[in-house]
Amino acid sequence: MFRALVYVSCFLVFGCSQKKEVLFFKTLDSNSTGIDFKNQISNTPKLNILNYLYFYNGGGVCAGDFNNDGFVDIYFTSNQQADKLYLNQGHLKFKDITAISGIDNSDGWTNGVTSVDINNDGLLDIYISKTSNYLNIKGKNLLFVNKGNIDGFPSFKEESQMYGLDISGFSTQAVFFDYDLDGDLDMFLLNHSVHPNRTYGNGKIRESIDAQSGDRLFENREGTFVDVSAESKIFQGKIGYGLGLSVGDLNDDNYPDLYIGNDFFENDYVYINQKNGSFKDIISSQSDKIGHTTHYSMGNAISDLNNDGLSDILSLDMLPEDLITYRTSGQEYPYQIYNQYLSNGYSPQYMQNTLQLNMGNEAFSEVAFLSGIAATEWSWSPLIADFDNDGNKDLYITNGILGATNDMDFINFISNDKIQKHLDKGVREADMAFIKEIPQKKQLIIFIGTMVI
């Protein structure tokens, strides 16, 4: 179960002759905010952490002013149950208007959500990324188009088919951006694999096409989105375990570039926009532009962290901070297996957060350990902002997991040949006891930027 919390920033002033401002965050409960959303998930024999590796990844959240009243509203996705839309009534008071708005996303499995003005009418619409056509999961991605206010409440209608965005597959997250600078918003859809990671094979598999797991790029052609993945030269293979996606101008040419974070063995992708409708990945091309990346890549962000005018890249992993957690968690592969990965066409990756400092000319230097942010436990997503208004970027990291499947006791148990052969025949009701043995991990980390790198 994942429960929504609201944090509000506050300042304290100390001293009589000399004032000092201290930033802190205060948690507001549901009685105060009106937000009582819970992402309640339930393991069943048909769908559980044993047969869907991203069962505990959680859902997405987006914020935007959906009724144009000047207040930012919040949309929460639920993996297995109904999404919720909360209207901001001011003073951090929210009202659940899901039913009033006409939004109904309560079937299938939801992963991400993106707010976008899909038809350029000045009203924010909502695009939902879902897992479909796997085990007993059915459905498609959804697009709720904002039809305007009725008595002050936004009204939505599902129109994904009309725009060519009713996609079925293993969608993680979508981002809308103008990659060809023609004045309208195109869409990159990040997908993920569900294949067991033991079947990785050679890295050239990334050059093949998998309709369910492969990432996809859609060009906006007069309001209809057309799949141009092949022409754009992005990878669409089944080994893309996509968990993170960011857009930014990495080489200062005014064209948007992309960073794609892939879980497990597959490389991350740093797509440099070639300004001709295509992208070039500078990692898989074996260039010396980036030395190493995160291994179990989660969320990422592109931002100028040292105020030098160049966009840097932060990618999160799951390196523990304390020794006890480190020794009881799955760690890096031994040297022989690491070399095997390199010989099979994969680039250097390490289980740590990476901060790729932009050195110019599409070259990066990895400085996460030097910056003190390499280890933040099982991390999901970074939020970069100047929280204390001192001119330096600060960093908020969400982390934790309902069931830490990298726990060594669980790994040793679940990797037993007899257990694997048993589970290969399908998960039964009696097997649900296995899941209760997986430990939880909870932690909250905020970094305050104090100096420029």
N, C-alpha and C positions, 0 to 999 in steps of 0.2 A: 504494500500500500504506500502510495506517495501522496503527501498532503501539501497543499499550497500554503505558503507563508508570505506575508508582506513585511518588508523591511523599510523603515523610514530613516533618513539621515538626520542627525541632530548636531547641534554645537553647544559646548559648555564654555563659559568664560570664567577664568580663575584670576585671583589677585586683585588688589585695590589700585596700585599705582601703574601696574603693567598688565594689560589684558593678554590672555593667551587662549586661542581657540583650539578645542580638541574635538575631533570628529568621532562620532560613534553612531551605531545603527541600533534602532529599537524595533523589536518584533511586535507587530500588531496582530492580535488574534482575530478569529472570525466574528466574535461578538462586536468588535470594534469596526471591522471593515465590511462585514456582510459577505465575505468570500469564504465559503465553507467547502470548497472543492476538494475531493479526494480521488486520486487515480487508483482505484481498487482493482487489483488483478488477482486471479484465482488459477492455480495450476489444476489442470484436468488431465486425464489420460490422453485425450486427443491433442491438447496443446499445453506445453509446459517447458520449463527450463531445460529438460533433458532432450527434447526434440526440436526446440527452436532456440538457438544460441543467444538471441537478442530479446528473450522474453522479459528480462529485468531492466531493459534500457530506459524505460520511462517514455513519456510522451513530450510533445512540444508545447510551447507557450508563445503567443505573440501579443503585442500591445499596439494599439492605434486608436485614433479618434474616429469611431465608426459612425457617429451621428453628427459630426462637425459642430459640437458644442464647446470646443476648446479644452475638453478633458480627455485624458488618455484612458481608454477602456482596455479590458484584458480578456483574451480568449485562451481557454485551457483545453487541451486534448486529453482524452482518456483512451488508453489502449483497448480496453474491452467494453467499456460502457459509454454513456453519452457525454459528448463534449459540453462545455459550458461557456457562455458569453456573459460577462459581467460589465454592466454600464456604470461608468464613473459618474457619480452624482455630486462630486466635489467634496473637499475635506476628507479624502481617502475613504469615502463611503461608496459602496458598490451595490448594484442590484442585479440579480440573476434574471436576464431577459431572454434566455435561450428559447423558450417556447414562444414568446411574443415575437421574436425575430424571424421565426420560420426556419431556423437551423435545426436539423436533425441528423446527427452523425453518431449513431448508437450501435451500428453493426460492424462486423469485421474486426480488423486490427489497425489502429491508427498510430503513426509514428511522429509526424511533424506537421507544422502549420506555418503558413506564410501569408502576411498581409500584403496586398498589392491592389493598385487601381488598374484593373485588368482592361477596362474600356475607356480610360482617360476621361471620366465624367466627374472627377472631383470627389468620388466616394470610394472608401476603402473596401475592397472585397477580400475574401478569405479562401486560400487554397490549401487543401488537406492532402498529405502524403500518407498512403496506406500500404500495408502488405496484403497481397492478393494472390490467389491460386497456389496456396501452399497448405499442405495438410487439409484441415477443414475450413480454412479461411477463404472467403470469397469477397468480391467487391471490386472497387476501382477508386482512383483518386477523385476527389470532389472539388468543385469550384462553386462557392456560394457568392453570387453576385449581388451587390448592394443596390436595392431598388429605391433607396431614399427613406425618409422618415415618415412614420405614421404615429401621430400624437407624441413626437419626440423620440420615438424608438426606431432604430434602423430595421429595415425589412430586407430579407435575403431570399434568393431563389437559386437552386442548384442548376448550373448551366455548363458543366464541364464538357459535355459532348458538343455543344455549340461552338466552343472555342478550340476543340481538338485536344483537350487536356484530360479526357476520361481514360486515363492510363491504368492498366493493370500490371502489377509486377511487385517487386520488393523495394518500394520507395522509402527512402529515409527522410529526405528534405528537398525542398525546391527553393531556388532563388531566382528572382526576376531582375534582369539587368540588360542594358542595351549594349550587347557585345560588338555590334557592327556600326554603332553610332549613326543609325538612320532615324533616330528620334522616337522609336517605340521600344517597349520592353520585351525582350526575349526571355527564355526560361531554360535554366540548367536543372536537370532532375538527378539528384544523387540517389543511387540505388545500392543495395547490399546483397551479398551472397548468403545463401543458407547451406552451401555445400560444406561437408566436413573439411576442416583445414588440413587434414592429413593427405588430401588428394590434390595438393597444390601443383606438382609437376614443374615444368619449365616456365620461366617468366614470360615467354612469348605467348602464353595463353591469353595474356592481356590484349593481344592484338586480334583475338577472335571476337565474335559477337554473341552475347547471350541476351535474349529478349527480356528475361525476367530480372537478372542481376546487373546487367550492364548499365552504366550511366548514359544519359541521353541529353542532347541539346536541341531545343526547339526554337526556330526563328519565327518571329511575329510577322506574318504577311497579311496586312490589312485586317488585323483582328483575329486571324486564324493561325494557330500555332502548328508549324510544319517541322517534322523530324529531320534535322540536318546533321545528325551525329556523324555519319560517314564522311560528309564533306568537311566537317570541322576537324577531323582527325583526332578526336578524343578517344580514349580507350573505352571499350564496352564489354570487356571480358567477364567471365564468371568469377574471377578471383578478386574483383573489386569489392572489398568489404567496407563500403563507404559509410563513415560515421560523422565526418565533418566537412564543411564547405564554406569557403569565404571568397569574397570578391574584393579586389583592390588593384590599383595601378602600381605594379611592382617595378617597372622600369621607366616610369615617369614619361610615358609617351602619350598620355591621355586616353589610352585604350584600356578597358578593364581586363585584368588577368584573374586567374583562379588558383586557389589552393585546395586540393582534395585530400582529405585524411582517410587512409585505408587501414582497417584493423588487420591484425595478424601479419602474415609474411609479405603481402603485396606492398609494393612501393607506394608512398604518397605521390601525388601528381602535382607538379608546379607548371600550370599551363600558361605560357606566355602568348598573348594575343598577337598573331602575325599580321593583323590589320587587313587581311584578305578573306575573312570568313573562317579562318582555321586557327588552331592553337598548336603550340609545340611544347611538349613536356621536357623540362631540362633535367629531370632526375633519371628517367628511364633511358634517356639518350646517352647516359654514362658520361655526361659532361662533368667538369670539375667546379661547376657553379655552386653546388651544395654538397657538403662533405658527408653528413649523415642526418637521418630524420628519426622521428619517433617510430617505435616498433608497433605497439598496440595503439595506433592513432585513434584518438577520440575527437573531441571538438577542437576547433582552431579559430584564429582571428587574425586579420591583417590590420595593422595600425602602426603609426610612427611612434615607437616607444621611447626614443631618445631625442625627439624634437630636432632631427637633422634634415627633415624634409623628404626622407625616403621611407617607404612603407616596409615594416618588418613583419615577420610571420611567427606567431606563437601556436604551437601544436601540443596538445595534452596527451599524457600517457597514464601509467598507473604505478610508478615507482613509489614505494612506501617511504615515509619520513623516518619512522622509528625502526630500530634493529629487530625487535620482536616480530613485528608485522612483516618485515623484509624476509626474515628467516622462515616464516611459516607460509609465505606466498610463493607461487610459481615465479621463477626468475628467468634470466636469459638462457638461451641455448648454449651448450658447450661449444668450444672452439671448432670442433670438427663439423658440427651441424651448421654453424655460422658460415664456415667456408663453403659448405655444400650449397647454401643459399646463394652466396656470391657467384659460384660457378654456374648456377642455374639461371642467372640473369637478373637477380635481385640486388638492390643497392644496399649499402650499410644502414642498419637500423638498430637503435638501442632503446631499451625499456626505460625511458625518461622523458620528461617534457623537453621540448626543444624550442629555443628562441633563436630564430634565424635573423641575425642583424644584417640589414641591407647595406652592402658595401658599394653599391652602384654597379652599373654595367651587368646587371642580372646575376651578380655574385653575392653570396651570403656567407656569414661566419656564425657558427652555432655557439651561443654564449649563455645557455640556461643555467649551468652550474655557477658560472661567474656572476650571474645576476641573482642567484639564490632562489630560483624558482623551478629547479629541475625535478624535485620530488614533492608531489602533492596528493599522494594516495590514488585511489581509483577515481580519476577525474573525468568529467564529462564535457564541460563547456566553460570557456573564459569570457568574462565581460570586462572590457577595457574602457576606463573613463577616469576623469580627474575628479575623484570624490571629494577631495578637500580643497579644491580650487587653488592649488599652489603652482600650477603650470606644468606639473609632471603627471604622466599617465599612471593610474593605479590599476590593480588587477583583482577581480573577484572570480573565484573558481568554484563551480558546483561539483560536488563529488559524493561518493558513497554508493552502495549497491545493496539491494535487498538480499541477494545471495551471491557471495563471493566465490565464484566457480574457479578462481585461481588458488584457493586454499589448498595447501599441499596434502593435508589429510584427506580432503575430498578427492583431489586428483589421484592420489594413490589408490583410493577405494574405487572410483569410477572407471579407472583405466585397467582394472583387473580384467583379464580375458573372458572369464566366465560372466562377469557383469556386462561387458560389452556385447557378448553374444546374446545374452538375455534381452538387453535393450534393443538390439537390432531387430528383434521379432516384434517390436512395438511396446509402448509403455502401457502397463496395466495399472489398475487401481491400487494393487498392493505395492507397486513401485513408487507411489507417492511418498512413502516413508523416506526414500533416498533424499528427496528435496529438503526435508526438514533438517537434515544434517549439514546443510550448507550455511556457514556463518554469515551474519550481516556486517556491513561496514558503514560507519557514519562519521562524517567529519566536515567541518566548514573552514575554509581558508580565504583570507583576504590579505593581499599585499598592498602596502602603501608605498607609492613611488617616492623615493627620497633624493635621488640624484640621477643625473644623465649619464648613460654609459659612454 
